[in-house]
Amino acid sequence: MAVPSFLARERIVARPGFNRWLIPPAALAVHLCIGQAYATSVYKTALVADFDSSLTAIGIVFSIAIVMLGLSAALFGTWVDRNGPRAAMFVSACFWSVGFLVGAAGIATDQLWLLYLGYGVIGGIGLGIGYISPVSTLIKWFPDRPGLATGMAIMGFGGGALIATPLSRQLMGWYDPAYDGTAATVASGDAVAKLFVTLGLVYLVFMMFGAFIVRVPAEGWKPAGFDPSTVKAKSLVTTNSVSAANAIKTPQFWLLWIVLFCNVTAGIGILEQASPMIQDFFRENGTSTVAVTAAAGFVGLLSLFNMGGRFVWSSTSDFIGRKPIYMVYLGVGLVLYVLLATVGSTATWLFVILAALIISFYGGGFATAPAYLRDLFGTYQVGAIHGRLLTAWAAAGVAGPLIVNRVLDTQGTPGELVAGDYRPALFIMVGLLAVGFVANLLVRPVASRFHEPTADALFSDPTPEASTTR
């Protein structure tokens, strides 16, 4: 699919002397906007009341968006690599913004299917393309610190809710004076529709800013003082290249798929349970009057750790390696989950610390994945490979809530549960992390038969179909 000339890759090749530190802000401009997906709980109750529906029916909107994120990232990953970050960011901005506008129309007209189509399907496509749009570009600009580079951008996705949550509450308060931003009041459907229109337009502006300042490095560019031979010296790191078509034929890709699926499902397990679990903990201990306030503050704290983990842990992986850092995410995460299930409810501070650390590993797993792929498969089509790997996120977005909600349904009535009722779901997450830990241990360097044969082939036709296994 051709793109207009002003979006073409050749129009955004950086001139000599370009400051590569301008690229992370461009990526953040996109990721902070699409990170709004983590703030859907702000207006979920209002949508339930407006549509006279259930939490499950409204929650499907988020699930559709995450599934479409994974599918669109996989389907359009090669197109993103071929046409460059400006075209991808531009298209992402259009889909994401139109998704909000169509969703607003659905809310205003009480047509739930339009909300599914708008925010779920159309917006979800924008999510997927936007998520992978800066990945390969950042890795090429920062070959010396790929974990740091991708962490800076993907940190924005985790932190998007920190901006969107208070902004959404403030806007809904303006549009509905009866709403004061607390759990005691519910915004009207009209206020949420106007919120969607406002967010759609604001996000369009910011994402276009990112699209038009982004640049790609010139062929052969490298940072001053950087010696590419030092990259090869690191364990599991290759200077060869593997196409997206060949990558999915390797056991390494599917082992990483399992690793990401297990890590994300476990993280979603905490995100799904944290707010009601801490409310039930306070209620069980006779302090129900502060439960709602504590839950709201706790969710904000988790967002901070989700964001911080994406930067801190992925940056750490540049020093200790990608495989060791995933051993931390999965192995230490497994221990933390066991502690959360057994002693986490004995003290509020302990519960908060354990959950926050688990969420930091959840965020770190996302941010480190592109650098892990770069180590194993090279930079040639790392964006396309990353897109295919994100199907694990789509699967986890369905499996995580399904596992948690199904288990809790067997334990009792929501709002009447105690801390012990959450243990079966928590131990299921322990088992998933154990599976992911073993999968990560099995990762080895990619066999040479999957490598591209010559450097010339890498620039002759950047489509995976042009490559064959040698």
Secondary structure as GFF3:
##gff-version 3
##sequence-region A 1 470
A	DSSP	three_ten_helix	5	7	.	.	.	ID=ss1
A	DSSP	three_ten_helix	9	12	.	.	.	ID=ss2
A	DSSP	three_ten_helix	20	22	.	.	.	ID=ss3
A	DSSP	alpha_helix	23	34	.	.	.	ID=ss4
A	DSSP	three_ten_helix	35	39	.	.	.	ID=ss5
A	DSSP	alpha_helix	41	51	.	.	.	ID=ss6
A	DSSP	alpha_helix	55	83	.	.	.	ID=ss7
A	DSSP	alpha_helix	85	108	.	.	.	ID=ss8
A	DSSP	alpha_helix	112	115	.	.	.	ID=ss9
A	DSSP	pi_helix	116	122	.	.	.	ID=ss10
A	DSSP	alpha_helix	123	132	.	.	.	ID=ss11
A	DSSP	alpha_helix	135	141	.	.	.	ID=ss12
A	DSSP	alpha_helix	146	175	.	.	.	ID=ss13
A	DSSP	alpha_helix	189	213	.	.	.	ID=ss14
A	DSSP	alpha_helix	229	232	.	.	.	ID=ss15
A	DSSP	alpha_helix	244	247	.	.	.	ID=ss16
A	DSSP	alpha_helix	251	284	.	.	.	ID=ss17
A	DSSP	three_ten_helix	288	290	.	.	.	ID=ss18
A	DSSP	alpha_helix	291	320	.	.	.	ID=ss19
A	DSSP	alpha_helix	322	327	.	.	.	ID=ss20
A	DSSP	pi_helix	328	332	.	.	.	ID=ss21
A	DSSP	alpha_helix	333	342	.	.	.	ID=ss22
A	DSSP	three_ten_helix	344	346	.	.	.	ID=ss23
A	DSSP	alpha_helix	348	377	.	.	.	ID=ss24
A	DSSP	alpha_helix	382	389	.	.	.	ID=ss25
A	DSSP	alpha_helix	391	411	.	.	.	ID=ss26
A	DSSP	three_ten_helix	419	422	.	.	.	ID=ss27
A	DSSP	alpha_helix	423	441	.	.	.	ID=ss28
A	DSSP	three_ten_helix	448	450	.	.	.	ID=ss29
A	DSSP	alpha_helix	457	460	.	.	.	ID=ss30
A	DSSP	three_ten_helix	464	466	.	.	.	ID=ss31
###
